[in-house]
Amino acid sequence: MSSVLWFQGGACSGNTMSFLNAEEPTVIDLITDFGLDLLWHPSLGLATGGQARELFWNCARGEQPVDIFVFEGSVIRGPDGSGRFDVFADRPMQDWVRDLAGQAQVVVAIGDCACWGGVPATAPNPTDSTGLQFHKRAAGGFLGPDFRSRAGLPVINVPGCPAHPDWITQILVALATGRAADIALDELHRPQTFFTTFTHTGCTRNQYFEYKQSTLTFGDGTRQGCLFYEFGCRGPMTHSPCNRILWNRQSSKTRAGMPCIGCTEPEFPFFDLAPGTVFGTQKVAGVIPREVPEGSGHLTYLAQAAAARLAAPEWSKKDMFVV
């Protein structure tokens, strides 16, 4: 049986709520079928008050073994490195994180904020927020680039705003069943099984993308056209399985006519939420997307896009389906 302790920092609760909606496997499956001993969780923990503090201290001192320490939310270091902007159970949360990460066999960061700081770490970052082992794309974060858990692993990052519930539970199952060594991580410590392909993979608008047919109004976005060219969709540049492992088993942002906002990448929120950048594709000379799909150069992409538009069949310009 593997023990799991889940802490919530940085005033974040989205990943906690996402986790409760997991289906493959469910939270109940984790406990009954895979033997997780949920020591404490913000929504499911039974201990409160002094009893909870005693449990936390037992874990921090190593008297209560912690196999998996899960953390969501940013680590808040302000003001002046004291961490007093975020106090939990009579201590700065950063102090709990330092002690518990040092005792855990495995440390898992859930959601953008825990992985690399997320929205709170966006400039000017008055709370001095950061992720567990990354600050945006730079290695380091709160625990430092050289941190390794007792099992010899770096922090395992499961990003998203929020992370998909089944990404969370499937990683916990792998860890709880002794398969931590089987989880191959990319350069950002994300499990490759989820974050090798792109949000673009499996998108029902790929046929429009291939022929460079654009959605010109949001109303059309639920039925036809690609959202990449005009509405800032980051699907071709964002590593995630959102169109393979569907949300609520049936949909995704792009399938519902909403541009991918790239929430599994360290740069999220892109362009620091400057006006006009959230649902608008940034362009060079008003024509070429400022950021093109990974592996493409601007000149190559421009030539390929021009040829695709010339070759576009009539059916690619029509309303073909309803998602």
Secondary structure, DSSP 8 states (H G I E B T S, - for coil): -EEEEEEE-TT--HHHHHHHT--TT-HHHHHHTS-EEEEE-TTT----HHHHHHHHHHHHTTSS--SEEEEES-EE--STT--TTSEETTEEHHHHHHHHHHH-SEEEEESHHHHH-TGGGSTT-TT-EE-SSEETTEE-TTT-TT---TTS---EEE--TT--HHHHHHHHHHHHTT-GGG--B-TTS-BHHHHSSBTTTT-TTHHHHHTT-B--SGGGGGTSSBSTTTS---GGG-B--TTTS-BTTTB-TGGGT-----TTSTT-SGGGG-TT-TTS--EETTTEESS--TT--HHHHHHHHHHHHHH--GGGGS-----
